[in-house]
Amino acid sequence: MPELFIDSVNHWFGEREILSSVYINCKIGEVTGLLGRNGCGKSTLLKIIFGSIKPNFKYLNINDKVYKKGYQSKNLSYLPQEDLVPDQIKVSIAIDLLCPKNRAALLKIDLISKYLNTKFHELSGGERRFIECLLMIYSDNQYVLLDEPFSQLSPLFVEELKSHINQVKISKGFIITDHYYKSILGISDRIVLLHNRCNYAIKNEGELVLHGYLPGFTA
Ligand SMILES: Nc1ncnc2c1ncn2[C@@H]1O[C@H](COP(=O)(O)OP(=O)(O)OP(=O)(O)O)[C@@H](O)[C@H]1O
């Protein structure tokens, strides 16, 4: 099955080791949920996969080909925590640039058709985030990295976004991180926790307590 995986990720910021022998993957048809405490290195890991941070070491493989930077595969979309599209670009132009093959599907979405001729800086923070997430979900690429897609969104937008991810995931692989952990648990086929610089495969919510991500009861 086609797959993106990154192995043996090692990264230091100055004297501090952030990631140590980290592995994460996603297959086509799958959502991998990435959880972890503030500052544990989730965004750094996504940036390393995309290629905007050069780590001390990593092995990145996308569809059986090795890459130095994920974006060089021309098959990887990445939503950073920050704004994605420049302020002065209109929604319609962003669709042409990022999702030409899926324009028709995007035009069926109410908020997109409403704001087609609107510039990104004229949208509210949540509207902008929602549309930027959709641009990545419906991008022409097979693999999609989403860094905190839900955090600025009202509950209805969160549900709508989850439904779009479910609709397209048959032909795509996602790695998604967010602190709306219930949404991540709900939408993911697998959960990876970053903790103490390492990755852990998580089988249930109890293990998130065990590893200190969720608060738990002590005897
Ligand atoms: N450019 C940088 N230079 C030095 N340290 C950095 C840099 N970027 C991030 N860090 C540090 O690396 C650690 C991991 O940061 P990162 O943004 O990857 O965490 P995160 O898991 O995404 O956190 P959050 O959930 O709060 O968004 C943090 O302690 C942060 O202070």
Ligand as a Chemical Component Dictionary entry (heavy atoms), coordinates in Angstrom:
data_LIG
# 
_chem_comp.id                   LIG 
_chem_comp.type                 NON-POLYMER 
_chem_comp.pdbx_formal_charge   0 
_chem_comp.three_letter_code    LIG 
# 
loop_
_chem_comp_atom.comp_id 
_chem_comp_atom.atom_id 
_chem_comp_atom.alt_atom_id 
_chem_comp_atom.type_symbol 
_chem_comp_atom.charge 
_chem_comp_atom.model_Cartn_x 
_chem_comp_atom.model_Cartn_y 
_chem_comp_atom.model_Cartn_z 
_chem_comp_atom.pdbx_ordinal 
LIG N1  N1  N 0 13.309 27.747 15.989 1  
LIG C1  C1  C 0 13.457 27.260 17.229 2  
LIG N2  N2  N 0 14.591 27.489 17.936 3  
LIG C2  C2  C 0 14.758 26.976 19.170 4  
LIG N3  N3  N 0 13.840 26.219 19.796 5  
LIG C3  C3  C 0 12.691 25.966 19.151 6  
LIG C4  C4  C 0 12.427 26.467 17.838 7  
LIG N4  N4  N 0 11.223 26.037 17.433 8  
LIG C5  C5  C 0 10.726 25.322 18.456 9  
LIG N5  N5  N 0 11.593 25.264 19.482 10 
LIG C6  C6  C 0 11.426 24.538 20.735 11 
LIG O1  O1  O 0 11.242 23.172 20.409 12 
LIG C7  C7  C 0 10.243 22.592 21.217 13 
LIG C8  C8  C 0 9.219  21.927 20.332 14 
LIG O2  O2  O 0 8.472  22.947 19.654 15 
LIG P1  P1  P 0 7.225  22.579 18.750 16 
LIG O3  O3  O 0 6.683  23.862 18.224 17 
LIG O4  O4  O 0 7.600  21.541 17.788 18 
LIG O5  O5  O 0 6.235  21.953 19.852 19 
LIG P2  P2  P 0 4.731  21.467 19.718 20 
LIG O6  O6  O 0 4.671  20.060 20.227 21 
LIG O7  O7  O 0 4.219  21.700 18.340 22 
LIG O8  O8  O 0 4.008  22.428 20.756 23 
LIG P3  P3  P 0 2.530  23.075 20.830 24 
LIG O9  O9  O 0 1.588  21.944 21.137 25 
LIG O10 O10 O 0 2.644  24.018 21.954 26 
LIG O11 O11 O 0 2.250  23.734 19.514 27 
LIG C9  C9  C 0 9.698  23.698 22.110 28 
LIG O12 O12 O 0 10.226 23.568 23.397 29 
LIG C10 C10 C 0 10.165 24.977 21.464 30 
LIG O13 O13 O 0 10.455 25.960 22.417 31 
# 
loop_
_chem_comp_bond.comp_id 
_chem_comp_bond.atom_id_1 
_chem_comp_bond.atom_id_2 
_chem_comp_bond.value_order 
_chem_comp_bond.pdbx_ordinal 
LIG N1  C1  SING 1  
LIG C1  N2  SING 2  
LIG C1  C4  DOUB 3  
LIG N2  C2  DOUB 4  
LIG C2  N3  SING 5  
LIG N3  C3  DOUB 6  
LIG C3  C4  SING 7  
LIG C3  N5  SING 8  
LIG C4  N4  SING 9  
LIG N4  C5  DOUB 10 
LIG C5  N5  SING 11 
LIG N5  C6  SING 12 
LIG C6  O1  SING 13 
LIG C6  C10 SING 14 
LIG O1  C7  SING 15 
LIG C7  C8  SING 16 
LIG C7  C9  SING 17 
LIG C8  O2  SING 18 
LIG O2  P1  SING 19 
LIG P1  O3  DOUB 20 
LIG P1  O4  SING 21 
LIG P1  O5  SING 22 
LIG O5  P2  SING 23 
LIG P2  O6  DOUB 24 
LIG P2  O7  SING 25 
LIG P2  O8  SING 26 
LIG O8  P3  SING 27 
LIG P3  O9  DOUB 28 
LIG P3  O10 SING 29 
LIG P3  O11 SING 30 
LIG C9  O12 SING 31 
LIG C9  C10 SING 32 
LIG C10 O13 SING 33 
# 
